[in-house]
Amino acid sequence: MGCLLPLLAIPAGLSALAIGLFLVSAIPDPNSPVTASNAARLKSGMPYDEVVAIVGDPAPPSFDGDDQARFCRHGSDTCSWSPCPLCDNRLFLTFERGVLVAKRSEGL
């Protein structure tokens, strides 16, 4: 039975690692450009590329594979920015034909 004990501990160790990585991904990046002060710099009428120069690229594509940056750069859509993958702090920017028309933030 003593030989099986290390084998039984492996799944628990992997679970702990997964939980740890999950929790770390919810910590805001202190170097993230997604801040309240940068959000205040964004003005209606700014083209998508100017917005990205201030707050960086939007959050990664959604789980269904939509590339929100493509829609916001060329079409009309609302994209979201966040200082970390699992943060509740978010910046939502709405573009029409690649031009900023509205902004809203949560927790910034």
Phi, psi and chi 1 to 4 in degrees:
 res  aa     phi    psi   chi1   chi2   chi3   chi4
   1 MET       -  -32.1 -177.7   69.4  173.0      -
   2 GLY   -60.7  -30.2      -      -      -      -
   3 CYS   -72.5  -27.0  -65.3      -      -      -
   4 LEU   -81.5  -21.0  -67.3  177.7      -      -
   5 LEU   -57.7  -46.3 -165.1   54.5      -      -
   6 PRO   -62.6  -34.8  -23.2   32.3      -      -
   7 LEU   -66.8  -36.6  -66.8  174.9      -      -
   8 LEU   -69.9  -24.7  -65.1  174.6      -      -
   9 ALA   -79.9  -20.3      -      -      -      -
  10 ILE   -60.3  -51.4  -70.3  172.6      -      -
  11 PRO   -59.4  -37.9  -24.8   33.7      -      -
  12 ALA   -64.2  -39.9      -      -      -      -
  13 GLY   -64.3  -41.7      -      -      -      -
  14 LEU   -66.9  -37.9  -70.6  176.3      -      -
  15 SER   -63.0  -44.3  -64.2      -      -      -
  16 ALA   -62.5  -40.0      -      -      -      -
  17 LEU   -63.2  -44.8  177.5   62.9      -      -
  18 ALA   -62.1  -42.9      -      -      -      -
  19 ILE   -64.9  -41.5  -69.7  169.7      -      -
  20 GLY   -61.3  -45.0      -      -      -      -
  21 LEU   -64.2  -38.3  -69.3  173.7      -      -
  22 PHE   -61.3  -46.3  176.5   79.3      -      -
  23 LEU   -67.5  -38.1  -66.8  174.4      -      -
  24 VAL   -64.3  -35.0  167.0      -      -      -
  25 SER   -70.6   -7.6   66.0      -      -      -
  26 ALA   -98.8    4.9      -      -      -      -
  27 ILE   -93.3  123.8  -62.1  171.6      -      -
  28 PRO   -61.3  141.7  -21.6   30.9      -      -
  29 ASP   -76.4  119.8  176.6    0.6      -      -
  30 PRO   -64.5  -17.5   19.4  -26.3      -      -
  31 ASN   -97.1    4.2  -61.3  -42.7      -      -
  32 SER   -66.3  138.3  172.6      -      -      -
  33 PRO   -78.9   -2.9   28.0  -33.0      -      -
  34 VAL   -83.9   90.0 -177.2      -      -      -
  35 THR  -133.3  164.0   62.7      -      -      -
  36 ALA   -62.7  -38.4      -      -      -      -
  37 SER   -67.8  -38.4   59.9      -      -      -
  38 ASN   -71.0  -36.2  -82.4  -14.4      -      -
  39 ALA   -61.8  -36.3      -      -      -      -
  40 ALA   -66.9  -23.8      -      -      -      -
  41 ARG   -75.4  -17.2  -65.7  173.9   51.9 -161.8
  42 LEU   -79.5  131.1  -56.6  176.1      -      -
  43 LYS  -126.3  147.6  -54.2  -66.7  179.7 -150.3
  44 SER   -55.6  141.7  -70.4      -      -      -
  45 GLY    96.0   -9.8      -      -      -      -
  46 MET   -71.2  136.9  -76.6 -178.0  137.6      -
  47 PRO   -71.9  157.4   14.3  -17.5      -      -
  48 TYR   -52.4  -44.2  177.2   83.9      -      -
  49 ASP   -63.3  -34.3  -69.1  -26.3      -      -
  50 GLU   -68.0  -39.4  -84.7 -174.0   51.8      -
  51 VAL   -61.6  -46.6  169.9      -      -      -
  52 VAL   -63.0  -33.1  168.8      -      -      -
  53 ALA   -64.3  -26.9      -      -      -      -
  54 ILE   -91.4  -48.7  -65.1  171.4      -      -
  55 VAL  -111.0    4.9  -68.3      -      -      -
  56 GLY    79.8 -173.0      -      -      -      -
  57 ASP   -73.2  152.3  -69.3  -41.8      -      -
  58 PRO   -67.2  172.9   21.9  -28.4      -      -
  59 ALA   -55.2  156.7      -      -      -      -
  60 PRO   -56.4  164.0  -20.2   29.0      -      -
  61 PRO   -54.8  152.9  -21.8   30.1      -      -
  62 SER   -69.8  169.2   62.3      -      -      -
  63 PHE   -62.1  -24.9  -71.3  112.7      -      -
  64 ASP   -85.0    4.6   61.3    4.4      -      -
  65 GLY    92.9   -1.0      -      -      -      -
  66 ASP   -66.2  131.8  -73.7  -18.3      -      -
  67 ASP   -94.6   94.5 -179.3    2.9      -      -
  68 GLN   -63.0  -31.0   62.7  175.3  -20.4      -
  69 ALA   -60.8  -39.1      -      -      -      -
  70 ARG   -62.9  -43.1  179.1  178.2   50.2  128.3
  71 PHE   -66.9  -41.0  -68.9  113.2      -      -
  72 CYS   -74.0  -32.6  -71.8      -      -      -
  73 ARG   -72.2  -37.7  174.9  176.3  -79.0  136.8
  74 HIS  -116.4  -18.1  -57.8  -65.7      -      -
  75 GLY  -125.0 -139.1      -      -      -      -
  76 SER  -131.1  119.6  -60.8      -      -      -
  77 ASP  -168.8  167.4 -157.8   -0.4      -      -
  78 THR  -106.9  125.0  -62.1      -      -      -
  79 CYS  -110.6  157.0  -70.4      -      -      -
  80 SER  -122.3  146.8   65.4      -      -      -
  81 TRP  -124.0  147.9  -81.9 -105.2      -      -
  82 SER  -150.9  147.4 -179.5      -      -      -
  83 PRO   -76.2   -5.6   23.1  -28.5      -      -
  84 CYS  -159.9  156.7   65.9      -      -      -
  85 PRO   -56.6  -37.7  -23.4   31.9      -      -
  86 LEU  -112.4   18.1  -63.3  175.3      -      -
  87 CYS   -71.7  150.6  -72.5      -      -      -
  88 ASP   -83.5  -16.5  -71.6  -23.9      -      -
  89 ASN   -72.9  120.8  -50.8   -6.2      -      -
  90 ARG  -142.9  152.2  -69.0 -138.2  176.9 -100.3
  91 LEU  -119.8  123.4  175.5   61.9      -      -
  92 PHE  -111.1  122.8  -62.1   94.8      -      -
  93 LEU  -122.1  132.0  -57.1  174.9      -      -
  94 THR  -106.7  129.9  -57.6      -      -      -
  95 PHE  -118.0  145.6  -65.6   84.5      -      -
  96 GLU  -126.1  121.3  -73.3 -176.2    8.8      -
  97 ARG    50.0   41.9  -73.2  171.5  -80.7  175.3
  98 GLY    78.8   11.7      -      -      -      -
  99 VAL  -120.3  133.7  175.0      -      -      -
 100 LEU   -66.1  126.4 -179.3   64.8      -      -
 101 VAL  -119.8  -20.4  -65.2      -      -      -
 102 ALA  -157.2  153.0      -      -      -      -
 103 LYS  -142.3  151.8   66.0  179.6  178.3  178.1
 104 ARG  -153.2  144.1  167.1  175.9   74.9   82.4
 105 SER  -133.0  155.2   66.4      -      -      -
 106 GLU  -130.7  118.9  -66.6  176.5   -1.2      -
 107 GLY    77.6    6.9      -      -      -      -
 108 LEU   -85.0      -  -70.3 -178.0      -      -
